[in-house]
Amino acid sequence: MKVAVAGTFGPIHDGHRNLFDHALRFGTDGVVVGLTSDAFATETRTKPREIPSFEHRRESVVETIAELDDRGRNVEIHELESEYGIVGDEPSIDALVVSPETAPELETINRLRREEGYEPLTGIVAPYVLAEDGERISSTRIVEGEIDEHGRLLE
């Protein structure tokens, strides 16, 4: 099974590691990481914040996956320019790792894939990783100085 996972991934935290781990676990035929371009990362923020450059985020993703991958998976990183970029135009992808927040988007993604003549994707939902306070870990919370990358509260 070829598995995709997508996001901005900056800064990387334990929630992202959980997504990558799920992709690596199920991606027996490879993993495709859709990494948002600088422009797309900026325009999709509901709450504006500073985002590391694409190259910095790419290097962090490569390093993190290397640390997690004990299966020797073939991993490709593609620049993501639009919401459904990699899953909408790559028929070889079989599954998409999503968070509970993005799981509802699978319906739209699969409708678009069917319109293109592609097979629908299997959804692999990776649960949230929670911080010490019981709230989910997020890059925004890290950037705002609430928590560290492992969800420890900062004060």
MARVOVO-961383 format. One record per residue: x negated, y negated, z negated of N, C-alpha, C in turn; chain; residue number from 1. Coordinates in pm, whole numbers. Atoms other than C-alpha are relative to their C-alpha. Last residue first. Layout:
<recs>
+--------+--------+--------+--------+--------+--------+--------+--------+--------+---+-----+
:    n_u :    n_v :    n_w :   ca_u :   ca_v :   ca_w :    c_u :    c_v :    c_w : c :   k :
+--------+--------+--------+--------+--------+--------+--------+--------+--------+---+-----+
:      X :      Y :      Z :      X :      Y :      Z :      X :      Y :      Z : A : NUM :
...
+--------+--------+--------+--------+--------+--------+--------+--------+--------+---+-----+
</recs>
This chain:
<recs>
+--------+--------+--------+--------+--------+--------+--------+--------+--------+---+-----+
:    n_u :    n_v :    n_w :   ca_u :   ca_v :   ca_w :    c_u :    c_v :    c_w : c :   k :
+--------+--------+--------+--------+--------+--------+--------+--------+--------+---+-----+
:    -44 :    115 :     81 :   -573 :  -2872 :  -3197 :   -117 :    -76 :    -51 : A : 155 :
:    108 :     93 :     24 :   -598 :  -2601 :  -2935 :     52 :   -117 :    -81 : A : 154 :
:    -40 :    140 :     20 :   -363 :  -2305 :  -2940 :   -121 :    -86 :    -32 : A : 153 :
:     23 :     47 :    137 :   -509 :  -1982 :  -2805 :     37 :   -147 :     -9 : A : 152 :
:   -124 :     31 :     72 :   -343 :  -1876 :  -2482 :    -19 :    -39 :   -145 : A : 151 :
:    -49 :   -124 :     60 :   -642 :  -1699 :  -2326 :    128 :    -23 :    -83 : A : 150 :
:    -36 :    -94 :   -107 :   -727 :  -1982 :  -2086 :     56 :    132 :    -51 : A : 149 :
:    113 :    -37 :    -85 :   -718 :  -2233 :  -2372 :     46 :    106 :     99 : A : 148 :
:     51 :   -136 :     21 :   -406 :  -2400 :  -2507 :   -127 :     20 :     81 : A : 147 :
:    -82 :    -69 :    100 :   -244 :  -2743 :  -2547 :    -60 :    134 :    -40 : A : 146 :
:     70 :    -21 :    126 :   -520 :  -2941 :  -2373 :     80 :     67 :   -110 : A : 145 :
:    -48 :     98 :     98 :   -305 :  -3084 :  -2093 :    -62 :     20 :   -139 : A : 144 :
:     48 :    132 :    -41 :   -514 :  -2894 :  -1837 :     42 :   -107 :   -101 : A : 143 :
:    145 :      2 :     22 :   -449 :  -2569 :  -2026 :    -55 :   -139 :     32 : A : 142 :
:     23 :      6 :    144 :    -75 :  -2632 :  -2050 :   -149 :     -5 :    -33 : A : 141 :
:    -38 :    135 :     45 :    -66 :  -2712 :  -1678 :    -24 :    -14 :   -150 : A : 140 :
:    112 :     91 :    -29 :   -259 :  -2395 :  -1597 :     31 :   -140 :    -49 : A : 139 :
:     -4 :     64 :   -132 :     11 :  -2193 :  -1767 :   -121 :    -90 :     16 : A : 138 :
:    124 :     68 :    -34 :     35 :  -1944 :  -2053 :     17 :    -60 :    138 : A : 137 :
:     87 :    -59 :   -101 :    390 :  -1859 :  -2145 :   -125 :    -85 :     23 : A : 136 :
:    -31 :     58 :   -131 :    536 :  -1974 :  -2475 :    -97 :     58 :    103 : A : 135 :
:   -111 :    -72 :    -60 :    514 :  -1747 :  -2780 :     46 :    -56 :    133 : A : 134 :
:   -126 :     60 :     43 :    301 :  -1993 :  -2978 :    123 :     66 :     61 : A : 133 :
:    -22 :    -23 :    144 :     -8 :  -1774 :  -2952 :    134 :    -54 :    -48 : A : 132 :
:     98 :     64 :     88 :     20 :  -1786 :  -2573 :     35 :     32 :   -145 : A : 131 :
:    -39 :    106 :     91 :    228 :  -1545 :  -2370 :   -117 :    -50 :    -84 : A : 130 :
:     92 :    -15 :    112 :    137 :  -1348 :  -2063 :     27 :   -120 :    -90 : A : 129 :
:     75 :    115 :     50 :    437 :  -1337 :  -1835 :    -98 :     45 :   -107 : A : 128 :
:    -59 :     81 :    107 :    537 :  -1004 :  -1688 :    -88 :   -118 :    -38 : A : 127 :
:     95 :     -2 :    111 :    405 :   -888 :  -1352 :     58 :    -87 :   -110 : A : 126 :
:    -14 :    110 :     95 :    691 :   -818 :  -1113 :    -98 :     21 :   -116 : A : 125 :
:     67 :    -51 :    120 :    595 :   -602 :   -817 :      0 :   -116 :    -99 : A : 124 :
:     41 :     96 :    102 :    837 :   -675 :   -535 :    -62 :     71 :   -119 : A : 123 :
:    -33 :    -48 :    133 :    847 :   -442 :   -237 :    -48 :   -106 :    -99 : A : 122 :
:    103 :    -26 :    100 :    832 :   -636 :     84 :     59 :     61 :   -126 : A : 121 :
:     -7 :     79 :    124 :   1079 :   -615 :    371 :   -110 :     43 :    -98 : A : 120 :
:    -61 :    -74 :    109 :    961 :   -460 :    700 :      8 :    -91 :   -124 : A : 119 :
:     90 :    -67 :     94 :    881 :   -708 :    973 :     81 :     75 :   -105 : A : 118 :
:     13 :   -140 :    -37 :   1097 :   -799 :   1274 :    -95 :     78 :    -89 : A : 117 :
:    121 :    -14 :    -80 :   1043 :  -1174 :   1233 :    -21 :    144 :     48 : A : 116 :
:    -19 :     84 :   -120 :   1403 :  -1221 :   1113 :   -120 :     10 :     94 : A : 115 :
:    -91 :    -74 :    -89 :   1347 :   -927 :    876 :     24 :    -77 :    129 : A : 114 :
:     75 :   -111 :    -60 :   1044 :  -1105 :    731 :     89 :     81 :     96 : A : 113 :
:     89 :     55 :   -102 :   1243 :  -1425 :    677 :    -79 :    111 :     70 : A : 112 :
:    -87 :     43 :   -111 :   1517 :  -1233 :    493 :    -85 :    -54 :    115 : A : 111 :
:    -39 :   -118 :    -76 :   1248 :  -1057 :    290 :     97 :    -33 :    113 : A : 110 :
:    117 :    -52 :    -72 :   1091 :  -1386 :    183 :     41 :    119 :     86 : A : 109 :
:     25 :     89 :   -113 :   1431 :  -1532 :     91 :   -116 :     51 :     85 : A : 108 :
:   -116 :    -11 :    -88 :   1519 :  -1234 :   -130 :    -20 :    -86 :    125 : A : 107 :
:     14 :   -119 :    -84 :   1168 :  -1222 :   -274 :    115 :     16 :     98 : A : 106 :
:     39 :     39 :   -135 :   1207 :  -1581 :   -398 :    -16 :    119 :     95 : A : 105 :
:   -118 :     27 :    -83 :   1402 :  -1456 :   -701 :    -34 :    -39 :    145 : A : 104 :
:    -66 :   -121 :    -50 :   1075 :  -1302 :   -837 :    124 :    -28 :     86 : A : 103 :
:     -4 :      0 :   -147 :    901 :  -1642 :   -864 :     69 :    123 :     60 : A : 102 :
:    -44 :    129 :    -53 :    969 :  -1714 :  -1231 :     17 :      3 :    151 : A : 101 :
:   -146 :      7 :     15 :    946 :  -1347 :  -1339 :     57 :   -130 :     59 : A : 100 :
:    -32 :     19 :    141 :    596 :  -1353 :  -1190 :    153 :      3 :    -12 : A :  99 :
:    -64 :    125 :     38 :    529 :  -1207 :   -847 :     13 :     -7 :   -152 : A :  98 :
:     -1 :     12 :    146 :    311 :   -940 :   -691 :     54 :   -139 :    -33 : A :  97 :
:     40 :    130 :     52 :    411 :   -892 :   -328 :      9 :      3 :   -151 : A :  96 :
:    -56 :     39 :    130 :    433 :   -560 :   -148 :    -56 :   -136 :    -41 : A :  95 :
:   -110 :    -86 :     45 :    382 :   -400 :    192 :     70 :    -49 :   -126 : A :  94 :
:    -20 :      7 :    145 :    161 :   -649 :    377 :    126 :     77 :    -38 : A :  93 :
:     67 :   -111 :     67 :     71 :   -536 :    729 :     18 :      0 :   -151 : A :  92 :
:    -84 :   -119 :     10 :    334 :   -760 :    891 :    -65 :    115 :    -77 : A :  91 :
:     90 :   -115 :      2 :    139 :  -1077 :    810 :     80 :    128 :    -20 : A :  90 :
:     60 :    -25 :   -131 :    333 :  -1388 :    912 :   -105 :    111 :      1 : A :  89 :
:    -90 :     23 :   -112 :    587 :  -1447 :    638 :    -60 :     33 :    135 : A :  88 :
:    -99 :   -107 :     -3 :    394 :  -1290 :    352 :     95 :    -15 :    118 : A :  87 :
:     58 :   -133 :    -20 :     83 :  -1496 :    414 :    104 :    110 :      9 : A :  86 :
:    107 :    -24 :    -96 :    250 :  -1830 :    475 :    -45 :    144 :     17 : A :  85 :
:    -10 :   -142 :    -31 :    572 :  -1822 :    273 :   -108 :     44 :     98 : A :  84 :
:    -60 :    -82 :    105 :    534 :  -2153 :     91 :     -1 :    150 :     28 : A :  83 :
:   -145 :     16 :     14 :    299 :  -2317 :    335 :     53 :    104 :    -98 : A :  82 :
:    -40 :    136 :    -41 :    -73 :  -2382 :    388 :    149 :    -27 :    -17 : A :  81 :
:   -146 :      8 :    -11 :   -212 :  -2078 :    205 :     40 :   -144 :     26 : A :  80 :
:    -48 :    131 :     40 :   -582 :  -2020 :    260 :    149 :    -10 :     31 : A :  79 :
:    -50 :     81 :   -111 :   -647 :  -1649 :    281 :     46 :   -135 :    -54 : A :  78 :
:    -59 :    124 :     49 :   -860 :  -1445 :     41 :     36 :    -86 :    121 : A :  77 :
:     13 :    112 :    -93 :   -919 :  -1084 :    133 :     63 :   -122 :    -64 : A :  76 :
:    -74 :    121 :     35 :   -979 :   -803 :   -116 :    -32 :   -110 :    101 : A :  75 :
:     33 :     98 :   -103 :  -1077 :   -446 :    -25 :     87 :   -122 :    -28 : A :  74 :
:    -98 :     38 :   -101 :  -1038 :   -257 :   -352 :    -59 :    -99 :    102 : A :  73 :
:     66 :     26 :   -128 :  -1333 :   -104 :   -533 :     95 :    -37 :    112 : A :  72 :
:    -47 :    -97 :    -99 :  -1123 :     46 :   -813 :    -65 :    -19 :    137 : A :  71 :
:     79 :   -121 :     24 :  -1288 :   -125 :  -1112 :     40 :    111 :     97 : A :  70 :
:    -15 :   -108 :    -99 :  -1169 :   -462 :   -991 :    -94 :    116 :    -29 : A :  69 :
:   -115 :    -87 :     26 :  -1123 :   -693 :  -1291 :      2 :    126 :     86 : A :  68 :
:      1 :    -46 :    140 :  -1462 :   -870 :  -1305 :    109 :    104 :    -26 : A :  67 :
:    117 :    -87 :     13 :  -1485 :   -891 :   -923 :     -8 :     57 :   -142 : A :  66 :
:    -37 :   -129 :    -58 :  -1130 :  -1030 :   -920 :   -116 :     98 :    -11 : A :  65 :
:    -97 :    -65 :     87 :  -1230 :  -1305 :  -1160 :     38 :    137 :     53 : A :  64 :
:     67 :    -44 :    123 :  -1544 :  -1399 :   -967 :     96 :     79 :    -90 : A :  63 :
:     95 :   -106 :    -37 :  -1363 :  -1414 :   -630 :    -66 :     57 :   -126 : A :  62 :
:    -79 :   -119 :    -33 :  -1075 :  -1612 :   -783 :    -92 :    117 :     33 : A :  61 :
:    -54 :    -53 :    126 :  -1314 :  -1859 :   -946 :     82 :    126 :     23 : A :  60 :
:    111 :    -62 :     72 :  -1504 :  -1906 :   -618 :     48 :     63 :   -131 : A :  59 :
:     35 :   -123 :    -73 :  -1177 :  -1971 :   -434 :   -112 :     75 :    -72 : A :  58 :
:   -101 :   -101 :     35 :  -1066 :  -2220 :   -700 :    -30 :    133 :     68 : A :  57 :
:     21 :    -35 :    141 :  -1392 :  -2416 :   -662 :     98 :    110 :    -42 : A :  56 :
:    123 :    -79 :      9 :  -1364 :  -2405 :   -283 :    -28 :     43 :   -143 : A :  55 :
:    -22 :   -132 :    -56 :  -1000 :  -2516 :   -289 :   -124 :     86 :    -18 : A :  54 :
:      4 :    -12 :   -146 :  -1084 :  -2810 :   -514 :     22 :    146 :     44 : A :  53 :
:    134 :    -20 :    -55 :   -974 :  -2814 :   -879 :      5 :     19 :    152 : A :  52 :
:     20 :   -138 :    -44 :   -624 :  -2949 :   -943 :   -141 :     13 :     54 : A :  51 :
:    122 :    -19 :    -77 :   -554 :  -3265 :  -1142 :    -18 :    149 :     30 : A :  50 :
:    118 :    -19 :     84 :   -195 :  -3285 :  -1253 :   -120 :     17 :     91 : A :  49 :
:    133 :     27 :    -55 :    143 :  -3387 :  -1114 :   -111 :     21 :   -102 : A :  48 :
:     60 :     90 :     98 :    447 :  -3214 :  -1268 :   -143 :    -26 :     47 : A :  47 :
:   -115 :     71 :     55 :    665 :  -3053 :  -1004 :    -46 :   -102 :   -104 : A :  46 :
:     -3 :     22 :    146 :    348 :  -2964 :   -818 :    126 :    -74 :    -39 : A :  45 :
:    -95 :    -91 :     64 :    409 :  -2833 :   -465 :     10 :    -18 :   -151 : A :  44 :
:   -139 :     33 :    -33 :    253 :  -3130 :   -283 :    101 :     89 :    -69 : A :  43 :
:    -39 :    130 :     52 :    -83 :  -3101 :   -461 :    149 :    -27 :     25 : A :  42 :
:      2 :     -7 :    146 :   -133 :  -2730 :   -406 :     50 :   -130 :    -61 : A :  41 :
:   -120 :    -73 :     41 :    -26 :  -2766 :    -41 :      8 :     10 :   -152 : A :  40 :
:   -119 :     79 :    -30 :   -285 :  -3038 :     22 :    126 :     69 :    -49 : A :  39 :
:     -5 :    118 :     87 :   -568 :  -2856 :   -156 :    128 :    -80 :     22 : A :  38 :
:     92 :    104 :    -46 :   -485 :  -2532 :     21 :      9 :   -117 :    -97 : A :  37 :
:    -54 :    124 :    -56 :   -302 :  -2269 :   -180 :   -111 :    -96 :     41 : A :  36 :
:     45 :    109 :     87 :   -476 :  -1936 :   -228 :     42 :   -132 :     63 : A :  35 :
:    -34 :    126 :    -65 :   -298 :  -1637 :    -77 :    -33 :   -112 :    -97 : A :  34 :
:    -27 :    110 :     92 :   -480 :  -1334 :   -214 :     28 :   -124 :     84 : A :  33 :
:     11 :    130 :    -64 :   -453 :  -1027 :      6 :     38 :   -106 :   -103 : A :  32 :
:    -67 :    111 :     67 :   -521 :   -693 :   -161 :    -26 :   -127 :     80 : A :  31 :
:     57 :    133 :      1 :   -615 :   -367 :      4 :     90 :   -102 :    -66 : A :  30 :
:     45 :     30 :   -136 :   -483 :    -25 :    105 :    -53 :   -143 :     13 : A :  29 :
:     87 :   -110 :    -45 :   -456 :    102 :   -254 :    -55 :    -23 :    140 : A :  28 :
:     52 :     27 :   -133 :   -319 :   -234 :   -365 :    -97 :    104 :     52 : A :  27 :
:    -88 :    -55 :   -102 :   -109 :   -112 :   -660 :    -55 :    -13 :    141 : A :  26 :
:    -51 :   -132 :     38 :   -362 :   -152 :   -941 :     80 :     64 :    114 : A :  25 :
:    108 :    -98 :    -14 :   -548 :   -439 :   -775 :     48 :    142 :    -32 : A :  24 :
:     31 :    -12 :   -143 :   -229 :   -641 :   -729 :   -108 :    106 :     22 : A :  23 :
:   -111 :    -72 :    -63 :   -120 :   -572 :  -1088 :    -29 :     21 :    150 : A :  22 :
:      9 :   -139 :     43 :   -464 :   -673 :  -1218 :    112 :     84 :     62 : A :  21 :
:    106 :    -66 :    -77 :   -456 :   -991 :  -1010 :     -9 :    148 :    -36 : A :  20 :
:    -47 :    -11 :   -139 :   -119 :  -1092 :  -1159 :   -103 :     74 :     85 : A :  19 :
:   -104 :   -102 :     -1 :   -243 :  -1014 :  -1513 :     56 :     20 :    142 : A :  18 :
:     69 :   -128 :      8 :   -560 :  -1213 :  -1453 :     98 :    116 :      3 : A :  17 :
:     51 :    -28 :   -134 :   -341 :  -1503 :  -1343 :    -72 :    135 :      2 : A :  16 :
:   -117 :    -29 :    -83 :   -154 :  -1488 :  -1674 :    -40 :     32 :    143 : A :  15 :
:    -37 :   -140 :     18 :   -488 :  -1461 :  -1857 :    127 :     39 :     76 : A :  14 :
:    -30 :    -38 :    138 :   -604 :  -1793 :  -1715 :     47 :    144 :     -5 : A :  13 :
:    -42 :   -139 :     18 :   -756 :  -1937 :  -1398 :     17 :     29 :   -149 : A :  12 :
:    104 :    -94 :     40 :   -770 :  -2316 :  -1374 :     58 :    140 :    -24 : A :  11 :
:     99 :     95 :     50 :   -665 :  -2335 :  -1105 :     56 :    -84 :   -112 : A :  10 :
:    106 :    -63 :     78 :   -502 :  -2034 :   -948 :   -108 :    -99 :    -44 : A :   9 :
:    101 :    105 :      2 :   -295 :  -2217 :   -686 :   -123 :     47 :    -77 : A :   8 :
:    -11 :    105 :     98 :    -86 :  -1913 :   -609 :   -108 :   -104 :     16 : A :   7 :
:     27 :    136 :    -47 :    -36 :  -1598 :   -410 :     15 :   -100 :   -114 : A :   6 :
:    -27 :     82 :    116 :    -48 :  -1222 :   -455 :    -38 :   -142 :     40 : A :   5 :
:     35 :    142 :      0 :    -35 :   -974 :   -171 :     34 :    -62 :   -135 : A :   4 :
:    -71 :     86 :     94 :    -41 :   -595 :   -174 :    -51 :   -144 :     10 : A :   3 :
:     71 :    127 :     -4 :   -132 :   -343 :     94 :     83 :   -103 :    -76 : A :   2 :
:    -85 :    117 :      0 :      0 :      0 :      0 :    -90 :   -124 :      0 : A :   1 :
+--------+--------+--------+--------+--------+--------+--------+--------+--------+---+-----+
</recs>
